[in-house]
Amino acid sequence: MKVSLLAAVAFLTTGGWASAQTMEFLQNGKLRKAELLRDGIKNCKLMEVNKNVTILTGKCQITFYNTNYKKETLVINDGEKLELRFRPLEEFPYKRTEIRIEGVELTAKKKNFSEIAIRQEALQNLQSFSIGDVLQQLPGQFVQKFDNTQFKNIVFRTASGPSITGSAGVPAGDDFGNRAFGVQLMVNDIALSNNENMQSYDSANSGPFGLSFNTSTRGGNLTPGQPNYGVDLREIPTENIESIEVIQGIPDAKYGDLTSGLIKVNTIAKSSPLRLDASLREGTYQIGLTKGFGINPMNALNVSVDYMNSLSDPRTNLVGYDRTSVNLLWSSKSKSGLRNKLSLSYTTNTSKGKRDPDDINGMIINVDNKSFSLGNNISYNFSKYGTKSFFKTISADIGMSYASQFTERRYWLNQGARPYGNAAGNDVYYAPYTPPSYENQAFADGKPLNIYTNVSVNGNKMTASKWVHLYSMGVNFRYGNNLGKGRYGTAGQFTTMTAVGQSSDGMRDFNFRDNVYATKQYAFYIQDNITKGFKNRHIFKANVGLRYDLQNSYSTVSPRVNTSYQMGKFLVRGGVGLTSKAPSLNQLYTAPRYFDFLLGDYRLPGYYSAAIMQTVVTPGDNADLKPSRSWKTEIGVDYRFPFATVNLTAYYNKLFDGFTTMTVPKMMDKAKVDVTITGTEVPTFEIVGTEKFNYLQNRIVNGFQSVDKGLELMASFNKIEALNLVVGFNASYVETSGQKDEGLYRFEAPEIMDKNFQYGIYNDSKNKSSMARASFSFDYHLASSGLIIGLRTDHFLSDRKLTGANDIYPIGYLRHDGEIHMIAEGDRTNPTYQNLFLKPTSEKLSGLYNKTLHNIHLRVTKDFLSGFRLSVYVSNVFNLKAYDERGYVYANFASTSFGANISYRF
């Protein structure tokens, strides 16, 4: 079959015959293995393509890495021919950088469309205790303050909060929360899910993105992993990670249940020596053991064990986090075309917040999580023996995870006996009292279960006009449930009453196993990756896909398109797509909402205490929650200069149907009671009537929308051979705005009681933020000596948050009889409503707006021929202090810290 060389090379680079460009060829009668460099084929003519075999001829040259990972160039003379047999990466198990640091990627690289790949040495650019540390080198990210006692998640392309949390505080709000919730993490194409996490204590009354079980002490801040905020990145160590690919734009149709971005982690099993790793930084140390067994040419097993201990403050053990993980990875292949990768993982992590010895009323938080996961990737190649079929391969990705999550919160209360509600239904009753002094305890016991499956068939075809199609069709299924004991605690664990007439949102025990129903997601997708090479050496690429999701009975049809057109050194690209994210179990099943009202409190010391309580119960589940959705659009240009490749991307992302809180006015028939007191006997009561009473409750709804728009710039400079220097650069600018949908108002009670108005109704406040950041990396790489000296700079160019002046005039009011009246726009300043006027607040601009800050970080890595490898890390080399315009410490600026990593290959 005669095809153009450009079409064939494009076919290879898009994964038509191999996921990586590894190859075998005969030279001087010997079979050689090598890895083809990008753009490593020059001036060749293509004779024939047959499956994974390519035959080249003509006076040309091919540049590749040999099995010692040294660069070679092979020249073919006129009349000669060379047969290249391309293999997937798993079939090319040479030892890359086992003892010597050779030619490796030192920085994150841009790929075809939205993807950014982090491979090999770039994984260690920053001292990494988990993948959250690795991702700090992406555009818009920065080197964080180091603290592993706060959970880490990530957001992409937004100014709504810290890009990677866990250092500068975790924003609790719809803007940041929706974006963190919409990030999907996959390991070996199997989704990791936090949708089943229900470790919160007040989801019935709080917003969808509130923080639970967090505390602050003199020993530091503790924030365990949270529901609704995405996967805790601290739980994923970097051992055995071959590569990480981040898609901030439009993902393939294969991937769903996301709105913000996709993180794809790939691990590999191959023969490798026993390796011991030890890392130390501030109050954190980590020890890991890894060994790869080459059982036979067709099978490999990798085993790794990792332990990390982290203290917020090394001087005290009040606040700490521990992680232990055991991972097994077995890969196999057969001559029949069957491939299989089986992974097994067991992880424990604990978060401890101990009471300060000097604070008897201090809070204690203990979190103990254990998780087990099993994943399997299997594929079969139909065309192994020349069988002609429309679909060449069939593959299945199957994963299951089960965890035990236990959280407790305890603190001492000495506030006297107080009544609290405990009725499970609508009732007027004698309420119990708390002890005068007791330890308040609250527990959350969850058993999340998650199952993920994906089955797809794949094929490829080259048409007579040289259009290359890599097509696939597949189905997804996700299952999520929580089988835990649920939320429970001591008497009056959350709300107690101090005076007659007082009311509060009450709390009751809530069993997950009995009250939570499993969520199910089904999806069907089709995808076609198209490549066309033209005679003028131009190349056109397109990823066209369509996905159908059925998420908890709600349907979404998601078209997705990525395109690019390459004209020599210049490439233009663009994409648009729709994505969706299903609500979590913690948002769907919140427990009923209890409203407790204290009607009377009668006490005669030594004889009786009688509290008369009324409870009204409202169903609390949010079964009608729809998935949130996001339209993602981007355009970009790439240009390959003689000295660097530059990528510029502009994007516009619009989130709608986001999760937020709606205030719901409710009305109850408050009981009128006639109380009879006889001597020292317990008073009796009789209900003699009712009266209307208004109160407010919160409910989670689809009512938030936001926009992120910005620019990203990446530059990968060619290595300066004379200086052994590799330079990288990235910069980003983003603006973020968000607001609740029309009709989701804010209710405020007037400061002075008013017989005409119980609550004023106001428009919800709007915020706008923007952010500009840049980063340079300078890596001195001396391969012959196994030495890397890396310098990373962070530049905070702007970080503005604009909080508008609040609307002081009401747009409506709620009367005591429960009626809502809206006020005409021209009448809102009428003195009739002056008791509802709010105090004006000035417009505030916070962050960095007329000031820039710069930070510098150092890494030195040295390989020794004895098998030792030593890395030293210094954050904020010059011990710079960062303050904003108001004189406050800038929270995102990393302070000076030292770290080191040592590894030994036996």
ABEGO torsion letter per residue (X at the ends): XBBBAAAAAAAAAAGAABABBBBBBBBGGBBBBBBBBBGABBGBBBABBBEABBBBBEBBBBBBBBAAGBBBBBBBBBGBBBBBBBBBAAABABBBGAABBBBBBABBBBBABABBBBBEAAAAABBBABAAAAAAABBGBBBBBBBAABBBBBBBGBAAEBABBGAAEBBBBAAAAAAAAABBBBBGGBBBBAAABABBAAAAABBABBBBGBBBBAAEBBBBBBBGAEBBAAABBABGBABBBBBABBBBAABBGBAAEBBBBBBBBBBBBBBBBBBBBEABBBBBBBBBBBABAABBBBBBBBBBBBBABAABAABBBBBBBBBBBBBBBBAAGBBBBBBBBBBBBBBBBBBBAABAABBBBBBBBBBBBBBBBBBBBAAAAGBBBABABBBBBBBBBBBBBBBBBBBBBBAEBBBBBABABBBBBBBBBBBABBBBBBBBBBBBBBBBBBBBBBBBBBBAAGBBBBBBBBBBBBBBBBABAEBBBBBGAABBBABBGBBBBBBBBBBAAAABBBBBBBBBBBBBBBBBBBAAGBBBBBBBBBBBBBBGGBBBBBBBBBBBBBBEABBBBBBBBBBBBBBBAAAABAEBBBBBBBABBBBBBGABBBBBBBBBBBBABBAABBBBBBBBBBBBBBBBBAABBBBBBBBBBBBBGBBBBBBBBBBBBBBBBBBBBBEABBBBBBBAEBBBBBBBBBBBBBABBBBBBBBBBBBBBBBBAAAGBBBBBBBBBBBBBBBBBBGBBBBBBBABBBAABABBBBBBBBBBBBBBBBBBBBBBBBAAAGBBBBBBBBBBABBBBBBBBBBABBABBBBAAGBBBBBBAAAAABAAAAAABBBBBBBBBBEBAABBBBBBBBBBBBBBAAGBBBBBBBBGAAGBBBBBAAGBBBAABBBBBBBBBBBBBX
